[in-house]
Amino acid sequence: MAKPRATFGVDLHLEPTGGGVRRGLTDALREAVRTGRLAPGTRLPSSRALAADLGIARNTVADAYADLVAEGWLTARQGSGTRVSERTVVPPTGAPPRPRTPGRPTHNLVPGTPDLASFPRAEWLKAARRALTTAPHQAFDYGDPRGRVELRTALAGYLSRARGVRADPEHILVCAGISHGLRLLGAVLRGRGARTVAVESYGLDVHWNLLAAAGLRTVPLPFDERGTDPGELTDQGAVLLTPAHQFPMGGTLHRDRRAAVVEWARRTGGLVVEDDYDGEFRYDRQPVGALQGLDPDHVVHAGTASKSLAPGLRLGWLVLPPGLMEEVLTAKGGIDSCGSLDQLTLAEFLVSGAYDRHVRAARLRYRRRRDALVAELARRAPRVHATGIAAGLHVVLRLPPGTEQSALRAAAWQGLAVHGLHRYQHPEATVERRDALVVGYGTPPDHAWSGALEALCAVLPE
């Protein structure tokens, strides 16, 4: 009867070669260390454990370890076991060199995320416990592809009250963020025969790429001091806008142009997709209402918890025109793509008032950061101007002509992660060259904000 083998400690895959057991084991270990498959500092199994795993004598393993220690491949210390030596890993012959990984920046001012350290863990945990305690048994089954009715109901109430959205739960679809929603809408538009989607001259390439993956060409609209100009909208199947707070330029779509976009949709049957990514965060006045409120039959309101709570929740929503739901559900594949418990927790968070309390606290925190940034610019870099409305989690800093690239190089030397405005310009946009930095002041935790602001000011033209 074969002796059963047990695994003691870490698993170690070895393929001993010929030339005897000891030599084969020694060669296999040496090769694993030399090629980097066993990384420097890795603790190896004890001689007893490895011998049991390989079905060989313990002394054979001990002798192989001793040979490799003598050669410098391994180290052995009392109480620390046998480890791989710290040494440069030589890649196999013919293998491409590993790309160098840049170090993490000391300060991160890249836009796109909130202060993750301020996520309301205690309140979220309370909401999760209440949601789990009261969840029906059916919540653990395959769910409604539109999302949990509890969350859709809570969203309908909140969006109506806070953003002026006109919707009922039957017309809301829960998705895994804005990108997921755009992927679904792109499939629907392509299925309807659309070929192009109008977009803003400045925006996110990830959104343009998602539409392109659906077989749709993105066509940038003109942009001026009043925001995106919809005058060139013709037979495009849809238009994607950030009307409440244009990303990244920071303005609000002029009221005449809001009306013109809706009129275009009514006249042509086109679809307006409104990305309301940070509509809760306006600091100088009440935020402008959702564009969807002007015409719920032609505007899709897309929202997310990524900026108000955290992108890792992967929770977003589409408020759809009544006739669009079935097509979007078909594109979604008839499944609920978001975890039921997370949806129930967010529903409880909204209904209990915890979401409003968190947003109010976050709004105050981000407003103070923006005010501090503007004040420091006036004192240390008067040639640099913060543009856009007082809103959101980022600001565009207009630089003197020809200085964007030098500022980015200086930022890299300072260990500061920040993006230039050119990164967000559509490749087909014909707009005036603007040198600027797009600064995400919401990203750093509170304790790191002053250091990040100091590093930013150090790279700006005086």
C-alpha positions as CSV (number, residue, x, y, z in Angstrom):
1,M,0.0,0.0,0.0
2,A,1.4,3.4,-1.0
3,K,2.4,5.6,1.8
4,P,0.1,8.7,1.9
5,R,1.8,12.0,1.5
6,A,1.0,15.1,3.5
7,T,2.0,18.7,2.8
8,F,3.8,20.5,5.6
9,G,4.1,24.3,5.3
10,V,4.3,25.9,1.9
11,D,3.7,24.1,-1.4
12,L,6.7,23.7,-3.6
13,H,6.6,22.4,-7.1
14,L,9.9,20.8,-8.2
15,E,10.8,18.5,-11.1
16,P,14.0,16.7,-10.2
17,T,16.2,15.9,-13.2
18,G,18.3,12.8,-13.8
19,G,21.7,12.0,-12.3
20,G,20.6,10.8,-8.9
21,V,18.0,11.9,-6.4
22,R,20.3,14.4,-4.6
23,R,21.8,15.9,-7.7
24,G,18.4,16.1,-9.4
25,L,16.8,17.9,-6.4
26,T,19.8,20.3,-6.1
27,D,19.6,21.2,-9.8
28,A,15.8,21.7,-9.6
29,L,16.1,24.0,-6.6
30,R,19.0,25.9,-8.1
31,E,17.1,26.5,-11.4
32,A,14.0,27.6,-9.5
33,V,16.0,30.2,-7.6
34,R,18.1,31.3,-10.6
35,T,15.0,32.0,-12.8
36,G,13.2,33.8,-10.0
37,R,10.4,31.2,-9.6
38,L,11.5,31.1,-6.0
39,A,11.8,34.8,-5.1
40,P,14.5,36.2,-2.9
41,G,13.5,35.8,0.8
42,T,11.2,32.9,0.2
43,R,11.2,30.5,3.1
44,L,11.6,26.9,2.0
45,P,9.9,23.9,3.6
46,S,11.8,22.1,6.3
47,S,13.9,19.2,5.1
48,R,11.4,16.8,6.9
49,A,8.4,18.4,5.2
50,L,9.9,18.5,1.7
51,A,11.2,14.9,2.1
52,A,7.7,13.7,3.0
53,D,6.2,15.6,0.0
54,L,8.7,14.2,-2.5
55,G,8.8,10.7,-0.9
56,I,12.6,10.7,-0.5
57,A,15.0,10.5,2.5
58,R,15.2,13.5,4.7
59,N,19.0,13.4,4.6
60,T,18.9,13.8,0.8
61,V,16.9,17.1,1.2
62,A,19.2,18.3,4.0
63,D,22.3,17.5,1.8
64,A,20.8,19.4,-1.2
65,Y,20.0,22.4,1.0
66,A,23.6,22.3,2.4
67,D,25.1,22.3,-1.1
68,L,23.0,25.3,-2.2
69,V,23.8,27.2,1.0
70,A,27.5,26.6,0.3
71,E,27.0,27.9,-3.3
72,G,25.2,31.0,-2.0
73,W,21.8,30.3,-3.5
74,L,20.2,29.7,0.0
75,T,20.8,30.9,3.5
76,A,20.2,29.0,6.7
77,R,19.9,30.5,10.2
78,Q,18.9,29.0,13.5
79,G,15.3,29.8,14.2
80,S,14.8,31.3,10.7
81,G,14.8,28.2,8.6
82,T,16.2,28.0,5.1
83,R,15.5,30.9,2.7
84,V,16.3,32.0,-0.8
85,S,19.3,34.4,-0.8
86,E,18.8,38.0,-1.7
87,R,20.3,38.2,-5.1
88,T,19.6,39.5,-8.6
89,V,17.4,37.2,-10.6
90,V,18.7,36.3,-14.0
91,P,15.9,35.7,-16.5
92,P,16.1,32.5,-18.7
93,T,18.0,32.9,-22.0
94,G,15.9,34.4,-24.7
95,A,13.3,35.7,-22.3
96,P,12.3,39.3,-22.7
97,P,13.5,41.6,-19.9
98,R,10.9,42.3,-17.2
99,P,9.6,45.9,-17.5
100,R,10.7,48.2,-14.7
101,T,7.9,49.1,-12.3
102,P,8.0,52.7,-11.3
103,G,7.7,53.4,-7.6
104,R,4.5,54.5,-6.1
105,P,4.2,58.3,-6.1
106,T,4.5,60.0,-2.7
107,H,1.5,62.2,-3.5
108,N,-1.5,61.3,-5.6
109,L,-3.6,64.0,-7.2
110,V,-4.9,62.0,-10.1
111,P,-8.7,62.7,-10.5
112,G,-11.2,59.9,-10.4
113,T,-11.5,58.7,-6.8
114,P,-12.7,60.2,-3.5
115,D,-10.8,60.1,-0.2
116,L,-11.0,56.4,0.4
117,A,-9.8,56.8,4.0
118,S,-13.0,58.7,4.8
119,F,-15.3,55.8,3.7
120,P,-17.9,55.6,6.4
121,R,-17.0,52.1,7.6
122,A,-18.9,52.2,10.9
123,E,-22.2,53.5,9.3
124,W,-21.8,51.1,6.4
125,L,-21.4,48.2,8.8
126,K,-24.5,49.2,10.7
127,A,-26.5,49.4,7.4
128,A,-25.1,46.0,6.3
129,R,-26.1,44.4,9.6
130,R,-29.6,45.8,9.3
131,A,-29.9,44.8,5.7
132,L,-28.7,41.3,6.4
133,T,-31.0,40.9,9.4
134,T,-34.1,42.0,7.4
135,A,-33.3,40.5,4.0
136,P,-35.8,38.0,2.7
137,H,-34.6,34.5,1.9
138,Q,-35.1,35.3,-1.8
139,A,-32.4,37.9,-1.6
140,F,-29.9,35.0,-1.7
141,D,-31.3,33.6,-4.9
142,Y,-30.6,34.7,-8.5
143,G,-32.0,38.3,-8.5
144,D,-34.0,40.5,-10.7
145,P,-31.7,41.7,-13.6
146,R,-32.9,45.2,-12.9
147,G,-31.4,45.0,-9.4
148,R,-33.0,44.7,-6.0
149,V,-36.3,46.4,-5.7
150,E,-35.3,47.8,-2.3
151,L,-32.4,49.7,-3.9
152,R,-34.3,50.8,-6.9
153,T,-37.1,52.2,-4.7
154,A,-34.6,54.0,-2.5
155,L,-32.8,55.5,-5.5
156,A,-36.0,56.7,-7.0
157,G,-36.8,58.7,-3.9
158,Y,-33.3,60.0,-3.4
159,L,-32.7,61.0,-7.0
160,S,-36.0,62.8,-7.2
161,R,-35.3,64.7,-4.0
162,A,-31.6,65.5,-4.5
163,R,-31.1,65.6,-8.3
164,G,-34.5,66.4,-9.7
165,V,-34.7,63.1,-11.6
166,R,-38.2,61.9,-12.7
167,A,-38.3,58.2,-12.3
168,D,-40.0,55.2,-10.6
169,P,-38.3,52.0,-9.5
170,E,-39.6,50.2,-12.7
171,H,-37.4,52.4,-14.9
172,I,-34.2,52.1,-12.8
173,L,-31.5,49.5,-13.6
174,V,-28.7,48.8,-11.2
175,C,-25.3,48.2,-12.9
176,A,-21.7,47.8,-11.9
177,G,-20.7,51.4,-12.4
178,I,-20.9,53.9,-15.2
179,S,-18.5,51.9,-17.5
180,H,-20.8,48.9,-17.2
181,G,-23.8,51.1,-18.0
182,L,-22.1,52.5,-21.1
183,R,-21.3,49.0,-22.3
184,L,-24.9,48.1,-22.1
185,L,-26.1,51.3,-23.8
186,G,-23.5,50.8,-26.5
187,A,-24.8,47.4,-27.3
188,V,-28.4,48.7,-27.4
189,L,-27.4,51.6,-29.8
190,R,-25.5,49.3,-32.1
191,G,-28.4,46.9,-32.1
192,R,-30.7,49.8,-33.2
193,G,-28.4,50.5,-36.1
194,A,-26.5,53.5,-34.8
195,R,-23.1,54.1,-36.1
196,T,-21.9,57.2,-34.2
197,V,-22.2,58.8,-30.8
198,A,-21.5,62.4,-30.2
199,V,-19.2,63.1,-27.2
200,E,-17.6,66.1,-25.6
201,S,-14.2,67.3,-26.8
202,Y,-12.8,66.6,-23.3
203,G,-13.6,63.4,-21.4
204,L,-12.5,60.0,-20.5
205,D,-10.9,57.7,-23.1
206,V,-12.2,54.7,-21.3
207,H,-15.7,55.8,-22.1
208,W,-14.8,56.4,-25.8
209,N,-13.1,53.0,-25.9
210,L,-16.2,51.2,-24.5
211,L,-18.4,52.8,-27.2
212,A,-15.8,51.9,-29.9
213,A,-15.8,48.3,-28.6
214,A,-19.6,48.3,-29.3
215,G,-18.9,49.3,-32.9
216,L,-19.7,53.0,-32.5
217,R,-17.5,55.9,-33.6
218,T,-17.3,58.8,-31.2
219,V,-17.5,62.2,-32.8
220,P,-16.4,65.2,-30.6
221,L,-18.6,68.3,-30.4
222,P,-17.3,71.9,-30.4
223,F,-16.4,73.3,-27.0
224,D,-16.2,77.0,-25.8
225,E,-16.6,79.1,-22.7
226,R,-20.3,78.0,-22.4
227,G,-19.4,74.4,-22.5
228,T,-20.2,71.8,-25.2
229,D,-22.0,73.2,-28.3
230,P,-24.7,70.9,-29.5
231,G,-25.2,72.9,-32.7
232,E,-23.5,70.2,-34.8
233,L,-25.7,67.3,-33.6
234,T,-27.3,65.7,-36.7
235,D,-28.0,62.0,-37.1
236,Q,-25.9,60.6,-34.3
237,G,-27.6,57.8,-32.4
238,A,-26.8,59.4,-29.1
239,V,-24.8,62.0,-27.3
240,L,-22.8,61.5,-24.1
241,L,-22.6,64.5,-21.8
242,T,-21.6,65.6,-18.3
243,P,-23.9,68.6,-18.1
244,A,-23.9,69.3,-14.3
245,H,-20.1,69.4,-14.1
246,Q,-18.2,68.8,-17.3
247,F,-15.3,66.4,-16.9
248,P,-12.7,67.6,-16.7
249,M,-13.1,71.3,-17.7
250,G,-15.5,71.9,-14.7
251,G,-18.2,74.0,-16.2
252,T,-22.0,73.6,-16.3
253,L,-23.7,73.2,-19.6
254,H,-25.5,76.5,-20.4
255,R,-29.3,76.4,-20.0
256,D,-29.8,77.3,-23.7
257,R,-27.7,74.3,-24.7
258,R,-29.4,72.0,-22.3
259,A,-32.7,72.9,-24.0
260,A,-31.1,72.5,-27.4
261,V,-29.9,69.0,-26.6
262,V,-33.3,67.8,-25.5
263,E,-34.9,69.4,-28.5
264,W,-32.5,67.5,-30.8
265,A,-33.4,64.2,-29.1
266,R,-37.1,64.9,-29.5
267,R,-36.8,65.8,-33.1
268,T,-34.5,63.0,-34.2
269,G,-35.3,60.2,-31.7
270,G,-31.7,60.3,-30.5
271,L,-30.7,59.4,-27.0
272,V,-29.1,61.7,-24.5
273,V,-26.8,59.9,-22.0
274,E,-26.3,62.1,-18.9
275,D,-23.2,61.1,-16.8
276,D,-24.0,62.6,-13.4
277,Y,-20.8,61.4,-11.8
278,D,-20.4,63.9,-9.0
279,G,-23.7,65.9,-9.0
280,E,-23.9,65.9,-5.1
281,F,-20.8,68.0,-4.7
282,R,-21.5,71.7,-5.4
283,Y,-20.0,74.2,-3.0
284,D,-21.1,77.7,-3.8
285,R,-24.9,77.1,-4.5
286,Q,-27.5,74.5,-5.1
287,P,-26.3,72.1,-7.8
288,V,-28.0,72.3,-11.2
289,G,-30.8,69.8,-11.6
290,A,-30.5,66.7,-13.7
291,L,-30.9,67.1,-17.4
292,Q,-33.2,64.1,-17.3
293,G,-35.8,66.1,-15.5
294,L,-36.4,68.0,-18.8
295,D,-37.4,65.0,-20.8
296,P,-37.4,61.5,-19.1
297,D,-38.5,59.9,-22.4
298,H,-35.2,60.8,-24.2
299,V,-32.6,61.1,-21.5
300,V,-30.8,58.4,-19.7
301,H,-29.6,59.5,-16.3
302,A,-26.4,57.6,-15.3
303,G,-25.3,57.8,-11.7
304,T,-22.8,56.1,-9.4
305,A,-21.6,55.7,-5.8
306,S,-18.0,55.8,-7.0
307,K,-17.4,59.5,-6.1
308,S,-19.8,59.8,-3.1
309,L,-18.7,56.5,-1.4
310,A,-16.1,54.4,-3.2
311,P,-15.5,52.9,-6.6
312,G,-14.8,49.5,-5.1
313,L,-18.4,49.1,-4.3
314,R,-19.1,48.7,-8.1
315,L,-22.6,50.2,-7.7
316,G,-24.2,52.4,-10.3
317,W,-27.6,53.0,-11.9
318,L,-29.3,53.9,-15.1
319,V,-32.6,55.8,-15.0
320,L,-34.0,54.7,-18.4
321,P,-36.7,56.0,-20.7
322,P,-39.7,53.6,-20.3
323,G,-39.3,52.1,-23.8
324,L,-35.6,51.2,-23.3
325,M,-35.6,48.8,-20.3
326,E,-36.2,45.6,-22.2
327,E,-33.4,46.3,-24.7
328,V,-31.0,47.0,-21.9
329,L,-32.0,43.9,-20.0
330,T,-31.4,41.9,-23.2
331,A,-27.9,43.4,-23.5
332,K,-27.3,42.7,-19.8
333,G,-28.0,39.0,-20.3
334,G,-30.9,38.7,-17.9
335,I,-28.8,38.5,-14.8
336,D,-28.2,40.7,-11.8
337,S,-24.6,41.7,-12.0
338,C,-24.3,43.3,-8.5
339,G,-24.3,41.5,-5.2
340,S,-27.6,41.5,-3.5
341,L,-26.2,42.2,0.0
342,D,-24.3,45.3,-1.3
343,Q,-27.5,46.5,-3.0
344,L,-29.5,46.0,0.2
345,T,-26.9,47.8,2.2
346,L,-26.9,50.8,0.0
347,A,-30.7,50.9,0.1
348,E,-30.5,50.9,3.9
349,F,-27.8,53.5,3.8
350,L,-30.0,55.8,1.7
351,V,-33.3,55.2,3.5
352,S,-31.7,55.7,7.0
353,G,-30.3,59.1,6.1
354,A,-26.7,57.9,6.6
355,Y,-26.0,58.6,2.9
356,D,-27.1,62.3,3.2
357,R,-25.0,62.7,6.4
358,H,-22.0,61.3,4.7
359,V,-22.4,63.4,1.6
360,R,-22.8,66.6,3.7
361,A,-19.6,65.8,5.7
362,A,-17.7,65.0,2.5
363,R,-19.0,68.2,0.8
364,L,-17.5,70.3,3.7
365,R,-14.2,68.4,3.6
366,Y,-13.7,68.8,-0.2
367,R,-14.8,72.4,-0.2
368,R,-12.2,73.2,2.4
369,R,-9.5,71.5,0.3
370,R,-10.6,73.4,-2.8
371,D,-10.6,76.7,-0.9
372,A,-7.1,76.0,0.4
373,L,-5.9,75.1,-3.0
374,V,-7.2,78.4,-4.6
375,A,-5.8,80.4,-1.7
376,E,-2.4,78.9,-2.0
377,L,-2.3,79.4,-5.8
378,A,-3.1,83.1,-5.2
379,R,-0.2,83.4,-2.8
380,R,2.5,81.2,-4.5
381,A,1.5,80.9,-8.2
382,P,-0.5,83.9,-9.3
383,R,0.0,83.0,-13.0
384,V,-1.9,79.8,-12.5
385,H,-5.7,80.0,-12.4
386,A,-8.3,77.5,-11.1
387,T,-11.1,77.3,-13.6
388,G,-14.6,75.8,-13.5
389,I,-17.3,76.0,-10.9
390,A,-16.7,75.3,-7.3
391,A,-17.8,71.7,-7.4
392,G,-16.7,68.1,-7.6
393,L,-13.4,66.4,-6.6
394,H,-11.1,68.0,-9.1
395,V,-10.1,71.3,-10.6
396,V,-8.4,72.4,-13.8
397,L,-5.4,74.7,-13.2
398,R,-4.7,76.8,-16.4
399,L,-1.0,77.2,-16.9
400,P,1.0,79.8,-19.0
401,P,1.2,78.6,-22.6
402,G,3.8,76.0,-23.3
403,T,4.3,74.9,-19.7
404,E,2.2,71.8,-19.3
405,Q,4.9,69.3,-20.1
406,S,7.5,70.9,-18.0
407,A,5.1,71.0,-15.1
408,L,4.4,67.3,-15.5
409,R,8.1,66.5,-15.6
410,A,8.6,68.5,-12.4
411,A,5.7,66.7,-10.8
412,A,7.4,63.4,-11.6
413,W,10.6,64.5,-9.9
414,Q,8.6,65.6,-6.9
415,G,6.9,62.2,-6.6
416,L,3.6,63.8,-7.5
417,A,1.0,61.9,-9.6
418,V,-1.1,64.4,-11.6
419,H,-2.5,64.5,-15.1
420,G,-2.2,67.1,-17.9
421,L,-5.3,68.4,-19.6
422,H,-4.1,67.1,-23.0
423,R,-4.6,63.5,-21.7
424,Y,-8.4,64.1,-21.7
425,Q,-8.7,65.7,-25.2
426,H,-10.5,63.6,-27.8
427,P,-8.1,62.7,-30.6
428,E,-10.4,64.2,-33.2
429,A,-11.3,67.3,-31.3
430,T,-10.4,70.6,-32.9
431,V,-10.1,72.9,-29.9
432,E,-7.7,75.6,-28.9
433,R,-4.6,74.3,-27.2
434,R,-4.9,74.8,-23.4
435,D,-2.0,74.1,-21.1
436,A,-3.4,72.9,-17.8
437,L,-3.2,70.3,-15.0
438,V,-6.2,68.3,-13.9
439,V,-5.8,68.1,-10.1
440,G,-7.8,65.5,-8.1
441,Y,-7.9,67.2,-4.7
442,G,-10.4,64.6,-3.4
443,T,-7.9,61.7,-3.7
444,P,-5.4,62.2,-0.8
445,P,-6.4,61.2,2.8
446,D,-6.7,64.1,5.2
447,H,-3.3,63.6,6.7
448,A,-1.6,63.8,3.3
449,W,-3.5,66.7,1.8
450,S,-1.1,69.5,3.1
451,G,1.9,67.6,1.8
452,A,0.3,67.0,-1.6
453,L,-0.6,70.7,-1.9
454,E,2.9,71.7,-1.0
455,A,4.3,69.4,-3.7
456,L,1.8,70.7,-6.2
457,C,2.7,74.3,-5.6
458,A,6.4,73.4,-6.0
459,V,5.9,72.3,-9.6
460,L,3.8,75.3,-10.8
461,P,5.2,78.3,-12.6
462,E,5.8,81.0,-10.1
